[in-house]
């Protein structure tokens, strides 16, 4: 049995343990998150095996569950708790997009963009706790950068940036996608000092910079495609695969003129 086959078996067995209540109905955050992650992973595994229809079915189920869960919690969500929903919203956006539900994907990307910077509605003056969304793995900054790119917003917003190269104190100021990428790279530099950076985050800024350069008319599609290949080749294990592969699929589908021409 290959590692992929083992992973599929584990995910299916794990899902079987979660059938004490009706699948698809939000209940506890822990169970809902576990069901979502299993469906999301099974979508990735099925697609990789060439079973694209099965992959889309799992992704659609994951997106539907996440939508019900986030919409239920949104009215009572606070700025302090918002970052806890960022990863779910970003992955739900990928699931929706990869199952052919682009309008729903954009809704999720809007949520991910706000939640990842500690905002609920997007109309707040600033995040309540800036330090909570500037993690050393750059997860939250990169969720926001990726979401903004997918929404076609490269400027005209506020963000947490590090105005001084050697300072770890971030300020909430008007910035653009480049300022947010620099913030993400600063967080990754902190992570490298702590020896804790995933390949999926380490290689993403270079790819996103290459894509942004094309979108702004400064770079070439060839350079962006090379960056995508480099990012995909950084997969070393199953954890990397589950993080990187859906991003690669989403970028190819969203920007075909750049990545598949």
N, C-alpha and C positions, 0 to 999 in steps of 0.2 A: 504494500500500500504506500503510495506517495504521500509526501507532506500535505499536498493539497487535498487528497482524498481523506486523509486523517482529519484535516481541519473541517472539511464538509461534514464528516461523521460526527465530530465533536459538537459542531453547531446544531445539527439536527437533534442530537441527543439532549443537548441543553434546552432547546426549544420544547422538547417533549416534557421536560420537568416544569415548564411554565404554563401548562394547560389546566391548572386548577381553576382558573377563571377564564372567561371568554377571551380568546386572542383578538386583538384589535380594539379592545375596549380599555381606555386609560384607567388605571387604578393607582398603584403606588409608583412613585418616581423610579425606584430601583428596578421593579419588574418591567415597567414600560421601557426604560433605557436598555435593559437586557434584551427584550424582544426586538426592539429597533436595531440594536447592534447585530443581532443574529441574522435578521432579515437582510440588513445592509451587507453583511459579510457574504451571505449565501448568494446575493445578487452578483457580487464581485466574482465569486468562485464559479458560478454558472456561466457568466459571460466569458471568463477566461477559458473555460472548457469548450466554448463555441455554442453553448446553449443560450443564445441571446434572448429568446422568448422567456425562458425561465428566469433569467437575470432580471429582465424588466418587470416580471410579476413580483419577485421578491422586493425590488426597489420600490415599486408602486405601493406595496403593503407597508413598507417602512415609512414612506413619505406620508401616507394616510394616517398612520399611528402618530407620527411626530406632529402632524398638523393638529390633530384633535388634542394632543397633550399640551402643546404650546398655546393654542387658542384658549384652552380651559384655564391655564395659569396666568395668561397675560394680564387680565384685569387687576390682579393682586400683586403683580411682579414689581419689585423695587429695584432701584439702580444698583444697590449693593448686591442683590442676588442675580442680576441680569447676566453677568459673565458665566454663571453656572449653566446657562442655556445656550451659550455660543457654539459649542462643539456640536450639540444636537442640531441646532439650526443650520449650521454649515453642512453637516453630513446629510441632513434632510434635503437641503437644496441640491446636493449632488444626486441623491436618490431620485428626487422629482425630475431633475433634468435628464438623467439617464433612463428614466422610464417614459420619457416623452411628454412630460408635463411642465413645459417651460414657464407658463404663467405662475404656477405654484412654486417653481424653483426660484423665481424672482421674488416672490413673497418671502420665502425662506432666506434668501440672500439679504433682503432688507432687514430681517430680524437678526441675522448673524452679524451684519455690519454694525447694528446698534448695540446688541448685547455684548459683542466682543470689545467694545470700548466703554462699557459700563453705563449705557443709556437704554431706556425702555422705549420711549416714544420718539427720541431724536430731537425733541424740542427742549430738553433740559439744557441749562447753561453750561454744565460741565459734569464729568463723572464725579461721583461721591468719593470714590477711593481709587485714584489713579494707579497706585501701586498694585492693585488687584488685577489689572489687565496688562501689566508689563512684565510677563513671566520670562524667565531666563531661557525657555525654549522657543520664545516668540510665537507661541500658538495663537494668542489673541490678536497681536498685531497682524499676523499673516492671514488669519481668518478675515480680518477687516479689509486688508489690501485686496485679497482675492475676491471678496464679495463686491467691493466697490468696482473693481475691474469688470466683473460679470454684469454689474448694473450699468456700466458705461459712464461711471462718475470718476473722473481723474483729477478733479479739482473742485474748489468751491465749498469746502467743509473745514471744520475744526478737527484737531487731533492732538494727541500727546506726542511731543517730539523732544529730542534732547538737543537743545540749541548749542551746547558746548560739547565738543568731541570727547573730552575726558571726564565729563560729568554724568552721574547716574541720576540726576534730578530732571525729571521731565516736566514740560510746561504745556498747558492746554492753549493752543494758538491756532489761528487760521493757517492752513497748510494745503498740500496737494499730495498726490499719490507718491511722489518722490520723497517727501518728508516722512510719510508713513513707512516707506521701504527702508529709509535710513534708521528709523526707530526700530523696526524689526531686526535689522542687522546689528544695531547696538545691543538689543536684547540677546541676540545669538552670541555676540562677543562676550557678554556676561556669562552666558551658558557654557561657552568654551572654557572660560576661567574655572567654572565649576565642574567641567568635564561631563556635561549632561546635555547633549544635543542630538536629536534624531536626524537621520538622513533625509527624511521627508520634509523637515523644516530647513535644514542646512542648505539644501540645493534649490529651494523654491525661490528665494529672492533673485537669483541670477536669471532664472526662467521668466519670472514676472517682469523684471527689468527689460529683458529682450522683447517680451510681448508689448509692454507699454511703449517701447521705442517704435515698434511697428505702428501701433495705434495712433501715435503722435506724428507719424510721418518722418521719423528720424532714423529708423533702423530697417533692416531687411528681414523678409520672411525666412530666408535661409539661416540667418543667425538665430532666429527664434526657434526654428526646427532643430538646429544643433543643440540648443539649450534644452529643448524638450527631450531629445534623445539622451543627453547627459543626465537629466533628472530621472528618466525612466531606468537608466542603467545603474543608478545608485541603489536600486533595490538589492538588499542583501539577505533578507529573511522574510518570514511571513508577515511580521509586523509592518515592515517597510512596504510590502506588497499591498496590504490592506489600506495603507495611507496614501500611497503614490498612484497606484493603478487607476482608481476612480477619477483622480484629478487629471491624469493624462487623457482618459476617455472624454471627460467633460471639455477640456480645452480643444481637443480635436473636433468635437462635435459643434462647439460654439464658435470657433474661429477656423473654419475649414480653409479659407483663403490663405491663412497663415501657416497652419500646421499640416494640411493634407494636400496642398496644391502640388 
